[in-house]
Amino acid sequence: MVRNLIPTCSKCGSFVSDHIEPEVEKEGQIKEGKYVDNVWVCNECLKNKHLDMNTK
């Protein structure tokens, strides 16, 4: 039931939040991210998107 309250990354589907404790992120169950253009995106996917834009 709690899982329905945590948003997911629109790119990879991981649970994401804009602020999490380091211990929780270290466990790997929730990633830190941002709410951009009406969707949640984890920082890893944002970084990959930025890298993809620089290689084109």
All heavy atoms as atom14 arrays in JSON, in Angstrom:
{
  "sequence": "MVRNLIPTCSKCGSFVSDHIEPEVEKEGQIKEGKYVDNVWVCNECLKNKHLDMNTK",
  "atom14_mask": [
    [1, 1, 1, 1, 1, 1, 1, 1, 0, 0, 0, 0, 0, 0],
    [1, 1, 1, 1, 1, 1, 1, 0, 0, 0, 0, 0, 0, 0],
    [1, 1, 1, 1, 1, 1, 1, 1, 1, 1, 1, 0, 0, 0],
    [1, 1, 1, 1, 1, 1, 1, 1, 0, 0, 0, 0, 0, 0],
    [1, 1, 1, 1, 1, 1, 1, 1, 0, 0, 0, 0, 0, 0],
    [1, 1, 1, 1, 1, 1, 1, 1, 0, 0, 0, 0, 0, 0],
    [1, 1, 1, 1, 1, 1, 1, 0, 0, 0, 0, 0, 0, 0],
    [1, 1, 1, 1, 1, 1, 1, 0, 0, 0, 0, 0, 0, 0],
    [1, 1, 1, 1, 1, 1, 0, 0, 0, 0, 0, 0, 0, 0],
    [1, 1, 1, 1, 1, 1, 0, 0, 0, 0, 0, 0, 0, 0],
    [1, 1, 1, 1, 1, 1, 1, 1, 1, 0, 0, 0, 0, 0],
    [1, 1, 1, 1, 1, 1, 0, 0, 0, 0, 0, 0, 0, 0],
    [1, 1, 1, 1, 0, 0, 0, 0, 0, 0, 0, 0, 0, 0],
    [1, 1, 1, 1, 1, 1, 0, 0, 0, 0, 0, 0, 0, 0],
    [1, 1, 1, 1, 1, 1, 1, 1, 1, 1, 1, 0, 0, 0],
    [1, 1, 1, 1, 1, 1, 1, 0, 0, 0, 0, 0, 0, 0],
    [1, 1, 1, 1, 1, 1, 0, 0, 0, 0, 0, 0, 0, 0],
    [1, 1, 1, 1, 1, 1, 1, 1, 0, 0, 0, 0, 0, 0],
    [1, 1, 1, 1, 1, 1, 1, 1, 1, 1, 0, 0, 0, 0],
    [1, 1, 1, 1, 1, 1, 1, 1, 0, 0, 0, 0, 0, 0],
    [1, 1, 1, 1, 1, 1, 1, 1, 1, 0, 0, 0, 0, 0],
    [1, 1, 1, 1, 1, 1, 1, 0, 0, 0, 0, 0, 0, 0],
    [1, 1, 1, 1, 1, 1, 1, 1, 1, 0, 0, 0, 0, 0],
    [1, 1, 1, 1, 1, 1, 1, 0, 0, 0, 0, 0, 0, 0],
    [1, 1, 1, 1, 1, 1, 1, 1, 1, 0, 0, 0, 0, 0],
    [1, 1, 1, 1, 1, 1, 1, 1, 1, 0, 0, 0, 0, 0],
    [1, 1, 1, 1, 1, 1, 1, 1, 1, 0, 0, 0, 0, 0],
    [1, 1, 1, 1, 0, 0, 0, 0, 0, 0, 0, 0, 0, 0],
    [1, 1, 1, 1, 1, 1, 1, 1, 1, 0, 0, 0, 0, 0],
    [1, 1, 1, 1, 1, 1, 1, 1, 0, 0, 0, 0, 0, 0],
    [1, 1, 1, 1, 1, 1, 1, 1, 1, 0, 0, 0, 0, 0],
    [1, 1, 1, 1, 1, 1, 1, 1, 1, 0, 0, 0, 0, 0],
    [1, 1, 1, 1, 0, 0, 0, 0, 0, 0, 0, 0, 0, 0],
    [1, 1, 1, 1, 1, 1, 1, 1, 1, 0, 0, 0, 0, 0],
    [1, 1, 1, 1, 1, 1, 1, 1, 1, 1, 1, 1, 0, 0],
    [1, 1, 1, 1, 1, 1, 1, 0, 0, 0, 0, 0, 0, 0],
    [1, 1, 1, 1, 1, 1, 1, 1, 0, 0, 0, 0, 0, 0],
    [1, 1, 1, 1, 1, 1, 1, 1, 0, 0, 0, 0, 0, 0],
    [1, 1, 1, 1, 1, 1, 1, 0, 0, 0, 0, 0, 0, 0],
    [1, 1, 1, 1, 1, 1, 1, 1, 1, 1, 1, 1, 1, 1],
    [1, 1, 1, 1, 1, 1, 1, 0, 0, 0, 0, 0, 0, 0],
    [1, 1, 1, 1, 1, 1, 0, 0, 0, 0, 0, 0, 0, 0],
    [1, 1, 1, 1, 1, 1, 1, 1, 0, 0, 0, 0, 0, 0],
    [1, 1, 1, 1, 1, 1, 1, 1, 1, 0, 0, 0, 0, 0],
    [1, 1, 1, 1, 1, 1, 0, 0, 0, 0, 0, 0, 0, 0],
    [1, 1, 1, 1, 1, 1, 1, 1, 0, 0, 0, 0, 0, 0],
    [1, 1, 1, 1, 1, 1, 1, 1, 1, 0, 0, 0, 0, 0],
    [1, 1, 1, 1, 1, 1, 1, 1, 0, 0, 0, 0, 0, 0],
    [1, 1, 1, 1, 1, 1, 1, 1, 1, 0, 0, 0, 0, 0],
    [1, 1, 1, 1, 1, 1, 1, 1, 1, 1, 0, 0, 0, 0],
    [1, 1, 1, 1, 1, 1, 1, 1, 0, 0, 0, 0, 0, 0],
    [1, 1, 1, 1, 1, 1, 1, 1, 0, 0, 0, 0, 0, 0],
    [1, 1, 1, 1, 1, 1, 1, 1, 0, 0, 0, 0, 0, 0],
    [1, 1, 1, 1, 1, 1, 1, 1, 0, 0, 0, 0, 0, 0],
    [1, 1, 1, 1, 1, 1, 1, 0, 0, 0, 0, 0, 0, 0],
    [1, 1, 1, 1, 1, 1, 1, 1, 1, 0, 0, 0, 0, 0]
  ],
  "atom14_positions": [
    [[0.82, -1.2, 0.0], [0.0, 0.0, 0.0], [0.86, 1.25, 0.0], [0.56, 2.19, -0.7], [-0.91, -0.02, 1.21], [-1.86, 1.14, 1.24], [-3.07, 0.88, 2.54], [-3.69, 2.5, 2.66], [0.0, 0.0, 0.0], [0.0, 0.0, 0.0], [0.0, 0.0, 0.0], [0.0, 0.0, 0.0], [0.0, 0.0, 0.0], [0.0, 0.0, 0.0]],
    [[1.96, 1.26, 0.73], [2.83, 2.42, 0.78], [3.48, 2.67, -0.57], [3.68, 3.8, -0.96], [3.9, 2.25, 1.88], [4.91, 3.37, 1.84], [3.25, 2.17, 3.24], [0.0, 0.0, 0.0], [0.0, 0.0, 0.0], [0.0, 0.0, 0.0], [0.0, 0.0, 0.0], [0.0, 0.0, 0.0], [0.0, 0.0, 0.0], [0.0, 0.0, 0.0]],
    [[3.78, 1.62, -1.3], [4.44, 1.77, -2.6], [3.63, 2.63, -3.55], [4.19, 3.28, -4.41], [4.7, 0.41, -3.22], [5.77, -0.36, -2.5], [6.03, -1.67, -3.18], [7.13, -2.32, -2.52], [8.06, -2.99, -3.14], [8.01, -3.14, -4.43], [9.04, -3.54, -2.47], [0.0, 0.0, 0.0], [0.0, 0.0, 0.0], [0.0, 0.0, 0.0]],
    [[2.31, 2.65, -3.42], [1.48, 3.46, -4.3], [1.63, 4.95, -4.01], [1.27, 5.77, -4.83], [0.01, 3.05, -4.17], [-0.23, 1.66, -4.72], [0.51, 1.19, -5.56], [-1.27, 1.02, -4.24], [0.0, 0.0, 0.0], [0.0, 0.0, 0.0], [0.0, 0.0, 0.0], [0.0, 0.0, 0.0], [0.0, 0.0, 0.0], [0.0, 0.0, 0.0]],
    [[2.17, 5.29, -2.85], [2.35, 6.68, -2.47], [3.68, 7.25, -2.95], [3.85, 8.46, -2.99], [2.26, 6.83, -0.95], [0.94, 6.4, -0.32], [1.04, 6.5, 1.2], [-0.21, 7.25, -0.83], [0.0, 0.0, 0.0], [0.0, 0.0, 0.0], [0.0, 0.0, 0.0], [0.0, 0.0, 0.0], [0.0, 0.0, 0.0], [0.0, 0.0, 0.0]],
    [[4.61, 6.4, -3.29], [5.94, 6.85, -3.72], [5.95, 6.92, -5.24], [5.66, 5.94, -5.92], [7.03, 5.89, -3.21], [6.98, 5.81, -1.68], [8.4, 6.36, -3.68], [7.89, 4.77, -1.09], [0.0, 0.0, 0.0], [0.0, 0.0, 0.0], [0.0, 0.0, 0.0], [0.0, 0.0, 0.0], [0.0, 0.0, 0.0], [0.0, 0.0, 0.0]],
    [[6.3, 8.09, -5.8], [6.33, 8.21, -7.27], [7.44, 7.36, -7.89], [8.4, 6.98, -7.21], [6.59, 9.69, -7.5], [7.17, 10.22, -6.24], [6.68, 9.33, -5.14], [0.0, 0.0, 0.0], [0.0, 0.0, 0.0], [0.0, 0.0, 0.0], [0.0, 0.0, 0.0], [0.0, 0.0, 0.0], [0.0, 0.0, 0.0], [0.0, 0.0, 0.0]],
    [[7.3, 7.07, -9.16], [8.3, 6.29, -9.89], [8.89, 7.11, -11.02], [8.24, 8.0, -11.58], [7.71, 4.99, -10.46], [6.6, 5.31, -11.3], [7.26, 4.05, -9.36], [0.0, 0.0, 0.0], [0.0, 0.0, 0.0], [0.0, 0.0, 0.0], [0.0, 0.0, 0.0], [0.0, 0.0, 0.0], [0.0, 0.0, 0.0], [0.0, 0.0, 0.0]],
    [[10.13, 6.8, -11.36], [10.81, 7.46, -12.47], [10.11, 7.11, -13.78], [9.83, 5.93, -14.04], [12.27, 7.01, -12.5], [13.2, 7.64, -13.93], [0.0, 0.0, 0.0], [0.0, 0.0, 0.0], [0.0, 0.0, 0.0], [0.0, 0.0, 0.0], [0.0, 0.0, 0.0], [0.0, 0.0, 0.0], [0.0, 0.0, 0.0], [0.0, 0.0, 0.0]],
    [[9.85, 8.11, -14.59], [9.15, 7.87, -15.85], [10.03, 7.15, -16.87], [9.52, 6.61, -17.85], [8.66, 9.19, -16.44], [9.75, 10.03, -16.77], [0.0, 0.0, 0.0], [0.0, 0.0, 0.0], [0.0, 0.0, 0.0], [0.0, 0.0, 0.0], [0.0, 0.0, 0.0], [0.0, 0.0, 0.0], [0.0, 0.0, 0.0], [0.0, 0.0, 0.0]],
    [[11.33, 7.14, -16.66], [12.25, 6.48, -17.6], [12.55, 5.04, -17.22], [12.46, 4.15, -18.04], [13.57, 7.26, -17.68], [13.42, 8.7, -18.1], [13.06, 8.8, -19.55], [13.0, 10.27, -19.95], [12.54, 10.45, -21.3], [0.0, 0.0, 0.0], [0.0, 0.0, 0.0], [0.0, 0.0, 0.0], [0.0, 0.0, 0.0], [0.0, 0.0, 0.0]],
    [[12.94, 4.81, -15.94], [13.38, 3.46, -15.56], [12.42, 2.75, -14.61], [12.57, 1.56, -14.36], [14.77, 3.52, -14.93], [14.83, 4.35, -13.33], [0.0, 0.0, 0.0], [0.0, 0.0, 0.0], [0.0, 0.0, 0.0], [0.0, 0.0, 0.0], [0.0, 0.0, 0.0], [0.0, 0.0, 0.0], [0.0, 0.0, 0.0], [0.0, 0.0, 0.0]],
    [[11.44, 3.47, -14.05], [10.45, 2.84, -13.18], [10.86, 2.69, -11.73], [10.11, 2.15, -10.92], [0.0, 0.0, 0.0], [0.0, 0.0, 0.0], [0.0, 0.0, 0.0], [0.0, 0.0, 0.0], [0.0, 0.0, 0.0], [0.0, 0.0, 0.0], [0.0, 0.0, 0.0], [0.0, 0.0, 0.0], [0.0, 0.0, 0.0], [0.0, 0.0, 0.0]],
    [[12.04, 3.18, -11.36], [12.5, 3.1, -9.96], [11.69, 4.06, -9.1], [11.24, 5.1, -9.56], [13.98, 3.48, -9.86], [14.76, 2.58, -10.57], [0.0, 0.0, 0.0], [0.0, 0.0, 0.0], [0.0, 0.0, 0.0], [0.0, 0.0, 0.0], [0.0, 0.0, 0.0], [0.0, 0.0, 0.0], [0.0, 0.0, 0.0], [0.0, 0.0, 0.0]],
    [[11.56, 3.71, -7.81], [10.93, 4.63, -6.88], [11.84, 5.84, -6.73], [13.06, 5.71, -6.67], [10.7, 3.97, -5.52], [9.69, 2.87, -5.59], [10.07, 1.56, -5.39], [8.36, 3.14, -5.86], [9.15, 0.53, -5.46], [7.44, 2.12, -5.94], [7.82, 0.81, -5.74], [0.0, 0.0, 0.0], [0.0, 0.0, 0.0], [0.0, 0.0, 0.0]],
    [[11.25, 7.05, -6.67], [12.05, 8.27, -6.66], [11.44, 9.3, -5.72], [10.22, 9.32, -5.51], [12.18, 8.83, -8.1], [10.85, 9.27, -8.65], [13.17, 9.95, -8.17], [0.0, 0.0, 0.0], [0.0, 0.0, 0.0], [0.0, 0.0, 0.0], [0.0, 0.0, 0.0], [0.0, 0.0, 0.0], [0.0, 0.0, 0.0], [0.0, 0.0, 0.0]],
    [[12.31, 10.12, -5.12], [11.88, 11.19, -4.24], [12.86, 12.35, -4.38], [14.01, 12.15, -4.76], [11.85, 10.71, -2.79], [11.48, 11.76, -1.92], [0.0, 0.0, 0.0], [0.0, 0.0, 0.0], [0.0, 0.0, 0.0], [0.0, 0.0, 0.0], [0.0, 0.0, 0.0], [0.0, 0.0, 0.0], [0.0, 0.0, 0.0], [0.0, 0.0, 0.0]],
    [[12.4, 13.55, -4.06], [13.28, 14.71, -4.17], [14.19, 14.88, -2.96], [15.15, 15.63, -3.0], [12.51, 15.98, -4.44], [11.48, 16.29, -3.38], [11.23, 15.44, -2.51], [10.9, 17.39, -3.43], [0.0, 0.0, 0.0], [0.0, 0.0, 0.0], [0.0, 0.0, 0.0], [0.0, 0.0, 0.0], [0.0, 0.0, 0.0], [0.0, 0.0, 0.0]],
    [[13.89, 14.16, -1.88], [14.75, 14.22, -0.7], [14.67, 12.9, 0.05], [13.6, 12.51, 0.5], [14.32, 15.35, 0.24], [15.15, 15.42, 1.48], [16.42, 15.91, 1.48], [14.9, 15.03, 2.75], [16.91, 15.83, 2.71], [16.01, 15.29, 3.49], [0.0, 0.0, 0.0], [0.0, 0.0, 0.0], [0.0, 0.0, 0.0], [0.0, 0.0, 0.0]],
    [[15.79, 12.23, 0.14], [15.84, 10.98, 0.89], [17.1, 10.96, 1.74], [18.1, 11.6, 1.43], [15.81, 9.73, -0.03], [16.93, 9.77, -1.06], [14.48, 9.59, -0.7], [17.01, 8.52, -1.9], [0.0, 0.0, 0.0], [0.0, 0.0, 0.0], [0.0, 0.0, 0.0], [0.0, 0.0, 0.0], [0.0, 0.0, 0.0], [0.0, 0.0, 0.0]],
    [[17.03, 10.23, 2.81], [18.17, 10.09, 3.71], [19.25, 9.24, 3.02], [18.94, 8.32, 2.26], [17.74, 9.41, 5.01], [16.73, 10.21, 5.81], [17.29, 11.53, 6.3], [18.48, 11.58, 6.67], [16.54, 12.52, 6.29], [0.0, 0.0, 0.0], [0.0, 0.0, 0.0], [0.0, 0.0, 0.0], [0.0, 0.0, 0.0], [0.0, 0.0, 0.0]],
    [[20.52, 9.56, 3.26], [21.61, 8.79, 2.62], [21.53, 7.29, 2.88], [21.85, 6.5, 2.0], [22.88, 9.38, 3.25], [22.49, 10.74, 3.7], [21.02, 10.66, 4.06], [0.0, 0.0, 0.0], [0.0, 0.0, 0.0], [0.0, 0.0, 0.0], [0.0, 0.0, 0.0], [0.0, 0.0, 0.0], [0.0, 0.0, 0.0], [0.0, 0.0, 0.0]],
    [[21.08, 6.9, 4.08], [20.99, 5.48, 4.4], [19.96, 4.78, 3.52], [20.15, 3.65, 3.1], [20.62, 5.27, 5.87], [21.66, 5.76, 6.85], [21.56, 7.26, 7.15], [20.52, 7.87, 6.84], [22.52, 7.8, 7.67], [0.0, 0.0, 0.0], [0.0, 0.0, 0.0], [0.0, 0.0, 0.0], [0.0, 0.0, 0.0], [0.0, 0.0, 0.0]],
    [[18.87, 5.46, 3.22], [17.81, 4.88, 2.39], [18.3, 4.78, 0.95], [18.1, 3.75, 0.29], [16.52, 5.73, 2.46], [15.46, 5.2, 1.5], [15.99, 5.77, 3.88], [0.0, 0.0, 0.0], [0.0, 0.0, 0.0], [0.0, 0.0, 0.0], [0.0, 0.0, 0.0], [0.0, 0.0, 0.0], [0.0, 0.0, 0.0], [0.0, 0.0, 0.0]],
    [[18.96, 5.8, 0.46], [19.48, 5.76, -0.91], [20.55, 4.67, -1.04], [20.62, 3.98, -2.06], [20.06, 7.11, -1.29], [20.48, 7.18, -2.75], [20.92, 8.56, -3.18], [21.29, 9.37, -2.33], [20.86, 8.82, -4.39], [0.0, 0.0, 0.0], [0.0, 0.0, 0.0], [0.0, 0.0, 0.0], [0.0, 0.0, 0.0], [0.0, 0.0, 0.0]],
    [[21.35, 4.5, 0.0], [22.39, 3.49, -0.02], [21.8, 2.08, -0.15], [22.38, 1.21, -0.79], [23.22, 3.6, 1.26], [24.49, 2.82, 1.25], [25.29, 3.1, 2.52], [26.65, 2.49, 2.46], [27.43, 2.79, 3.66], [0.0, 0.0, 0.0], [0.0, 0.0, 0.0], [0.0, 0.0, 0.0], [0.0, 0.0, 0.0], [0.0, 0.0, 0.0]],
    [[20.63, 1.86, 0.43], [19.95, 0.57, 0.32], [19.51, 0.3, -1.12], [19.31, -0.84, -1.51], [18.73, 0.52, 1.25], [19.06, 0.45, 2.71], [19.66, -0.89, 3.1], [19.23, -1.92, 2.57], [20.58, -0.89, 3.94], [0.0, 0.0, 0.0], [0.0, 0.0, 0.0], [0.0, 0.0, 0.0], [0.0, 0.0, 0.0], [0.0, 0.0, 0.0]],
    [[19.32, 1.35, -1.91], [18.98, 1.2, -3.31], [17.51, 1.0, -3.61], [17.14, 0.72, -4.75], [0.0, 0.0, 0.0], [0.0, 0.0, 0.0], [0.0, 0.0, 0.0], [0.0, 0.0, 0.0], [0.0, 0.0, 0.0], [0.0, 0.0, 0.0], [0.0, 0.0, 0.0], [0.0, 0.0, 0.0], [0.0, 0.0, 0.0], [0.0, 0.0, 0.0]],
    [[16.64, 1.15, -2.62], [15.22, 0.95, -2.86], [14.55, 2.2, -3.42], [13.56, 2.09, -4.12], [14.53, 0.51, -1.58], [15.0, -0.84, -1.11], [14.33, -1.27, 0.18], [13.43, -0.62, 0.67], [14.77, -2.37, 0.73], [0.0, 0.0, 0.0], [0.0, 0.0, 0.0], [0.0, 0.0, 0.0], [0.0, 0.0, 0.0], [0.0, 0.0, 0.0]],
    [[15.09, 3.36, -3.09], [14.54, 4.63, -3.59], [15.7, 5.46, -4.11], [16.75, 5.56, -3.48], [13.81, 5.41, -2.47], [12.67, 4.59, -1.91], [13.29, 6.74, -3.02], [11.96, 5.25, -0.74], [0.0, 0.0, 0.0], [0.0, 0.0, 0.0], [0.0, 0.0, 0.0], [0.0, 0.0, 0.0], [0.0, 0.0, 0.0], [0.0, 0.0, 0.0]],
    [[15.52, 6.09, -5.26], [16.54, 6.96, -5.83], [16.12, 8.41, -5.66], [14.94, 8.73, -5.59], [16.71, 6.67, -7.33], [17.23, 5.28, -7.62], [17.38, 5.09, -9.11], [17.91, 3.71, -9.45], [18.06, 3.53, -10.9], [0.0, 0.0, 0.0], [0.0, 0.0, 0.0], [0.0, 0.0, 0.0], [0.0, 0.0, 0.0], [0.0, 0.0, 0.0]],
    [[17.12, 9.28, -5.62], [16.83, 10.7, -5.55], [16.59, 11.2, -6.97], [17.21, 10.75, -7.93], [18.0, 11.45, -4.91], [17.65, 12.87, -4.57], [18.64, 13.52, -3.63], [19.65, 12.9, -3.28], [18.39, 14.67, -3.26], [0.0, 0.0, 0.0], [0.0, 0.0, 0.0], [0.0, 0.0, 0.0], [0.0, 0.0, 0.0], [0.0, 0.0, 0.0]],
    [[15.65, 12.15, -7.11], [15.34, 12.67, -8.42], [14.61, 13.99, -8.36], [14.58, 14.65, -7.32], [0.0, 0.0, 0.0], [0.0, 0.0, 0.0], [0.0, 0.0, 0.0], [0.0, 0.0, 0.0], [0.0, 0.0, 0.0], [0.0, 0.0, 0.0], [0.0, 0.0, 0.0], [0.0, 0.0, 0.0], [0.0, 0.0, 0.0], [0.0, 0.0, 0.0]],
    [[14.02, 14.36, -9.49], [13.34, 15.65, -9.61], [12.02, 15.48, -10.34], [11.85, 14.57, -11.13], [14.22, 16.63, -10.37], [15.51, 16.99, -9.66], [16.28, 18.01, -10.46], [17.52, 18.5, -9.78], [18.24, 17.65, -8.92], [0.0, 0.0, 0.0], [0.0, 0.0, 0.0], [0.0, 0.0, 0.0], [0.0, 0.0, 0.0], [0.0, 0.0, 0.0]],
    [[11.12, 16.4, -10.06], [9.84, 16.46, -10.76], [10.01, 17.49, -11.87], [10.1, 18.69, -11.63], [8.74, 16.88, -9.78], [7.35, 16.75, -10.31], [6.79, 15.51, -10.55], [6.57, 17.87, -10.56], [5.51, 15.37, -11.02], [5.29, 17.75, -11.03], [4.75, 16.51, -11.26], [3.48, 16.38, -11.73], [0.0, 0.0, 0.0], [0.0, 0.0, 0.0]],
    [[10.12, 17.0, -13.12], [10.41, 17.86, -14.26], [9.34, 17.66, -15.32], [9.04, 16.52, -15.7], [11.8, 17.52, -14.85], [12.12, 18.4, -16.03], [12.88, 17.61, -13.8], [0.0, 0.0, 0.0], [0.0, 0.0, 0.0], [0.0, 0.0, 0.0], [0.0, 0.0, 0.0], [0.0, 0.0, 0.0], [0.0, 0.0, 0.0], [0.0, 0.0, 0.0]],
    [[8.77, 18.75, -15.8], [7.77, 18.69, -16.87], [6.63, 17.73, -16.54], [6.22, 16.9, -17.36], [8.4, 18.31, -18.21], [9.39, 19.36, -18.7], [9.2, 20.55, -18.4], [10.35, 18.97, -19.39], [0.0, 0.0, 0.0], [0.0, 0.0, 0.0], [0.0, 0.0, 0.0], [0.0, 0.0, 0.0], [0.0, 0.0, 0.0], [0.0, 0.0, 0.0]],
    [[6.13, 17.8, -15.31], [5.0, 17.0, -14.83], [5.27, 15.51, -14.7], [4.33, 14.71, -14.67], [3.76, 17.23, -15.71], [3.29, 18.66, -15.65], [3.31, 19.28, -14.59], [2.87, 19.2, -16.77], [0.0, 0.0, 0.0], [0.0, 0.0, 0.0], [0.0, 0.0, 0.0], [0.0, 0.0, 0.0], [0.0, 0.0, 0.0], [0.0, 0.0, 0.0]],
    [[6.53, 15.09, -14.68], [6.88, 13.69, -14.46], [8.08, 13.61, -13.52], [8.9, 14.52, -13.46], [7.21, 12.93, -15.77], [6.0, 12.81, -16.67], [8.36, 13.58, -16.5], [0.0, 0.0, 0.0], [0.0, 0.0, 0.0], [0.0, 0.0, 0.0], [0.0, 0.0, 0.0], [0.0, 0.0, 0.0], [0.0, 0.0, 0.0], [0.0, 0.0, 0.0]],
    [[8.18, 12.5, -12.79], [9.34, 12.25, -11.92], [10.42, 11.56, -12.73], [10.14, 10.64, -13.5], [8.94, 11.35, -10.75], [8.24, 12.1, -9.66], [6.9, 12.21, -9.48], [8.86, 12.85, -8.62], [6.64, 12.99, -8.38], [7.83, 13.39, -7.83], [10.18, 13.12, -8.27], [8.09, 14.18, -6.71], [10.43, 13.9, -7.16], [9.39, 14.42, -6.4]],
    [[11.66, 12.01, -12.56], [12.81, 11.4, -13.23], [13.93, 11.29, -12.2], [14.25, 12.27, -11.53], [13.28, 12.23, -14.44], [14.44, 11.55, -15.15], [12.14, 12.48, -15.41], [0.0, 0.0, 0.0], [0.0, 0.0, 0.0], [0.0, 0.0, 0.0], [0.0, 0.0, 0.0], [0.0, 0.0, 0.0], [0.0, 0.0, 0.0], [0.0, 0.0, 0.0]],
    [[14.53, 10.1, -12.07], [15.63, 9.94, -11.12], [16.88, 10.65, -11.66], [17.01, 10.89, -12.86], [15.9, 8.46, -10.84], [16.67, 7.55, -12.17], [0.0, 0.0, 0.0], [0.0, 0.0, 0.0], [0.0, 0.0, 0.0], [0.0, 0.0, 0.0], [0.0, 0.0, 0.0], [0.0, 0.0, 0.0], [0.0, 0.0, 0.0], [0.0, 0.0, 0.0]],
    [[17.78, 10.97, -10.75], [19.0, 11.69, -11.14], [19.85, 10.89, -12.12], [20.51, 11.47, -12.98], [19.81, 12.06, -9.9], [19.15, 13.16, -9.1], [18.27, 13.86, -9.58], [19.57, 13.32, -7.87], [0.0, 0.0, 0.0], [0.0, 0.0, 0.0], [0.0, 0.0, 0.0], [0.0, 0.0, 0.0], [0.0, 0.0, 0.0], [0.0, 0.0, 0.0]],
    [[19.85, 9.57, -12.01], [20.62, 8.74, -12.95], [20.09, 8.9, -14.38], [20.87, 9.06, -15.31], [20.56, 7.27, -12.55], [21.36, 6.95, -11.33], [21.28, 5.47, -10.96], [20.98, 4.64, -11.83], [21.51, 5.17, -9.78], [0.0, 0.0, 0.0], [0.0, 0.0, 0.0], [0.0, 0.0, 0.0], [0.0, 0.0, 0.0], [0.0, 0.0, 0.0]],
    [[18.78, 8.89, -14.54], [18.2, 9.06, -15.88], [18.4, 10.48, -16.39], [18.64, 10.68, -17.58], [16.71, 8.7, -15.86], [16.41, 6.93, -15.68], [0.0, 0.0, 0.0], [0.0, 0.0, 0.0], [0.0, 0.0, 0.0], [0.0, 0.0, 0.0], [0.0, 0.0, 0.0], [0.0, 0.0, 0.0], [0.0, 0.0, 0.0], [0.0, 0.0, 0.0]],
    [[18.34, 11.46, -15.49], [18.62, 12.84, -15.89], [20.06, 12.97, -16.38], [20.33, 13.62, -17.39], [18.37, 13.81, -14.73], [16.92, 14.12, -14.4], [16.84, 14.93, -13.11], [16.25, 14.86, -15.53], [0.0, 0.0, 0.0], [0.0, 0.0, 0.0], [0.0, 0.0, 0.0], [0.0, 0.0, 0.0], [0.0, 0.0, 0.0], [0.0, 0.0, 0.0]],
    [[20.97, 12.33, -15.66], [22.38, 12.36, -16.04], [22.58, 11.68, -17.39], [23.28, 12.2, -18.26], [23.22, 11.67, -14.97], [24.69, 11.66, -15.24], [25.43, 10.95, -14.11], [26.9, 10.79, -14.44], [27.61, 10.05, -13.4], [0.0, 0.0, 0.0], [0.0, 0.0, 0.0], [0.0, 0.0, 0.0], [0.0, 0.0, 0.0], [0.0, 0.0, 0.0]],
    [[21.95, 10.52, -17.58], [22.07, 9.8, -18.85], [21.49, 10.61, -20.0], [22.05, 10.63, -21.1], [21.38, 8.44, -18.77], [22.13, 7.48, -17.87], [23.31, 7.65, -17.61], [21.44, 6.47, -17.38], [0.0, 0.0, 0.0], [0.0, 0.0, 0.0], [0.0, 0.0, 0.0], [0.0, 0.0, 0.0], [0.0, 0.0, 0.0], [0.0, 0.0, 0.0]],
    [[20.39, 11.29, -19.75], [19.77, 12.13, -20.79], [20.72, 13.26, -21.17], [20.9, 13.56, -22.34], [18.44, 12.69, -20.3], [17.73, 13.56, -21.3], [16.43, 14.09, -20.77], [15.78, 15.02, -21.76], [14.54, 15.61, -21.24], [0.0, 0.0, 0.0], [0.0, 0.0, 0.0], [0.0, 0.0, 0.0], [0.0, 0.0, 0.0], [0.0, 0.0, 0.0]],
    [[21.35, 13.85, -20.16], [22.31, 14.94, -20.42], [23.5, 14.43, -21.22], [23.97, 15.08, -22.15], [22.75, 15.56, -19.08], [23.71, 16.68, -19.24], [23.35, 17.9, -19.76], [25.04, 16.77, -18.96], [24.41, 18.7, -19.81], [25.44, 18.03, -19.31], [0.0, 0.0, 0.0], [0.0, 0.0, 0.0], [0.0, 0.0, 0.0], [0.0, 0.0, 0.0]],
    [[24.01, 13.25, -20.86], [25.14, 12.66, -21.57], [24.76, 12.35, -23.01], [25.55, 12.56, -23.93], [25.64, 11.4, -20.87], [26.35, 11.62, -19.54], [26.65, 10.26, -18.89], [27.61, 12.41, -19.7], [0.0, 0.0, 0.0], [0.0, 0.0, 0.0], [0.0, 0.0, 0.0], [0.0, 0.0, 0.0], [0.0, 0.0, 0.0], [0.0, 0.0, 0.0]],
    [[23.54, 11.83, -23.23], [23.08, 11.51, -24.58], [23.0, 12.76, -25.44], [23.32, 12.74, -26.62], [21.71, 10.82, -24.54], [21.78, 9.4, -24.04], [22.9, 8.83, -23.97], [20.73, 8.85, -23.67], [0.0, 0.0, 0.0], [0.0, 0.0, 0.0], [0.0, 0.0, 0.0], [0.0, 0.0, 0.0], [0.0, 0.0, 0.0], [0.0, 0.0, 0.0]],
    [[22.56, 13.87, -24.84], [22.44, 15.11, -25.6], [23.82, 15.64, -26.0], [23.97, 16.23, -27.06], [21.69, 16.16, -24.77], [20.23, 15.83, -24.6], [19.37, 16.96, -23.5], [19.53, 18.5, -24.38], [0.0, 0.0, 0.0], [0.0, 0.0, 0.0], [0.0, 0.0, 0.0], [0.0, 0.0, 0.0], [0.0, 0.0, 0.0], [0.0, 0.0, 0.0]],
    [[24.83, 15.41, -25.17], [26.18, 15.9, -25.46], [26.91, 15.05, -26.5], [27.86, 15.51, -27.12], [27.02, 15.96, -24.18], [26.61, 17.12, -23.3], [25.99, 18.06, -23.75], [26.94, 17.02, -22.03], [0.0, 0.0, 0.0], [0.0, 0.0, 0.0], [0.0, 0.0, 0.0], [0.0, 0.0, 0.0], [0.0, 0.0, 0.0], [0.0, 0.0, 0.0]],
    [[26.49, 13.81, -26.7], [27.16, 12.93, -27.65], [26.57, 13.0, -29.04], [27.11, 12.43, -29.97], [27.16, 11.46, -27.17], [25.81, 11.03, -26.98], [27.93, 11.32, -25.87], [0.0, 0.0, 0.0], [0.0, 0.0, 0.0], [0.0, 0.0, 0.0], [0.0, 0.0, 0.0], [0.0, 0.0, 0.0], [0.0, 0.0, 0.0], [0.0, 0.0, 0.0]],
    [[25.45, 13.67, -29.17], [24.8, 13.77, -30.5], [25.35, 14.92, -31.3], [25.85, 15.85, -30.87], [23.28, 13.92, -30.35], [22.65, 12.64, -29.86], [21.17, 12.81, -29.78], [20.53, 11.52, -29.28], [19.12, 11.61, -29.18], [0.0, 0.0, 0.0], [0.0, 0.0, 0.0], [0.0, 0.0, 0.0], [0.0, 0.0, 0.0], [0.0, 0.0, 0.0]]
  ]
}
